[in-house]
């Protein structure tokens, strides 16, 4: 019975691990089109020579990029933190 409980706990832990990782990748993928649009707006403002608009778009782009990277970093850290424990050699 103890082996069965251990297997169930491991599979739940593995499901949570993969769920968090896929959720972080999905969130980053969902935000990617907006990030590309903001990059294009920034490049367009640079082309017009409008420094205040280009600085604003650059700041928005940087904040969005940092947000995406933080989400992916947290998901990746959780993925590796919840990996199965190494079995002791018997």
C-alpha positions as CSV (number, residue, x, y, z in Angstrom):
1,X,0.0,0.0,0.0
2,X,2.9,2.4,0.8
3,X,4.3,1.9,-2.7
4,X,1.0,2.8,-4.3
5,X,0.7,6.0,-2.2
6,X,4.2,7.0,-3.2
7,X,3.5,6.4,-6.9
8,X,0.3,8.5,-6.7
9,X,2.1,11.3,-4.9
10,X,4.8,11.2,-7.6
11,X,2.4,11.4,-10.4
12,X,0.5,14.3,-8.9
13,X,3.8,16.1,-8.3
14,X,4.8,15.4,-11.9
15,X,1.4,16.7,-13.2
16,X,1.8,19.9,-11.2
17,X,5.3,20.3,-12.5
18,X,4.4,19.9,-16.1
19,X,1.2,22.0,-15.6
20,X,3.1,25.0,-14.2
21,X,5.7,24.8,-16.9
22,X,3.2,24.6,-19.7
23,X,1.2,27.4,-18.2
24,X,4.3,29.6,-18.1
25,X,5.1,28.8,-21.7
26,X,1.5,29.4,-22.8
27,X,1.4,32.7,-21.0
28,X,4.6,33.8,-22.7
29,X,3.2,32.6,-26.1
30,X,0.0,34.5,-25.5
31,X,1.9,37.7,-24.8
32,X,4.3,37.3,-27.7
33,X,2.1,38.9,-30.4
34,X,1.6,42.0,-28.2
35,X,5.4,42.2,-27.7
36,X,6.0,42.0,-31.4
37,X,3.4,44.8,-32.0
38,X,5.1,47.0,-29.4
39,X,8.5,46.3,-31.0
40,X,7.1,47.4,-34.4
41,X,5.6,50.6,-32.9
42,X,8.9,51.4,-31.2
43,X,10.8,51.0,-34.5
44,X,8.2,53.1,-36.3
45,X,8.6,55.9,-33.8
46,X,12.4,55.7,-34.2
47,X,11.9,56.1,-38.0
48,X,9.7,59.2,-37.5
49,X,12.4,60.8,-35.3
50,X,9.9,61.3,-32.5
51,X,12.2,60.8,-29.5
52,X,9.5,61.0,-26.7
53,X,7.3,58.4,-28.5
54,X,10.2,56.1,-29.1
55,X,11.4,56.4,-25.5
56,X,7.8,55.6,-24.4
57,X,7.5,52.6,-26.7
58,X,11.0,51.4,-25.6
59,X,10.0,51.5,-22.0
60,X,6.7,49.6,-22.6
61,X,8.7,47.1,-24.7
62,X,11.2,46.6,-21.9
63,X,8.6,46.1,-19.3
64,X,6.7,43.6,-21.4
65,X,9.8,41.7,-22.2
66,X,10.9,41.5,-18.6
67,X,7.4,40.3,-17.6
68,X,7.6,37.5,-20.2
69,X,11.1,36.5,-19.0
70,X,10.0,36.5,-15.4
71,X,7.0,34.3,-16.1
72,X,9.2,31.8,-18.1
73,X,11.9,31.9,-15.4
74,X,9.4,31.1,-12.6
75,X,7.9,28.3,-14.6
76,X,11.3,26.8,-15.4
77,X,12.4,27.1,-11.8
78,X,9.2,25.4,-10.6
79,X,9.8,22.7,-13.2
80,X,13.2,21.9,-11.9
81,X,12.4,22.4,-8.3
82,X,9.6,19.8,-8.4
83,X,11.5,17.2,-10.3
84,X,11.5,13.7,-8.9
85,X,13.9,12.9,-6.1
86,X,16.9,10.8,-7.0
87,X,16.4,7.2,-5.7
88,X,19.0,6.0,-3.2
89,X,21.0,3.0,-4.4
90,X,20.0,0.0,-2.5
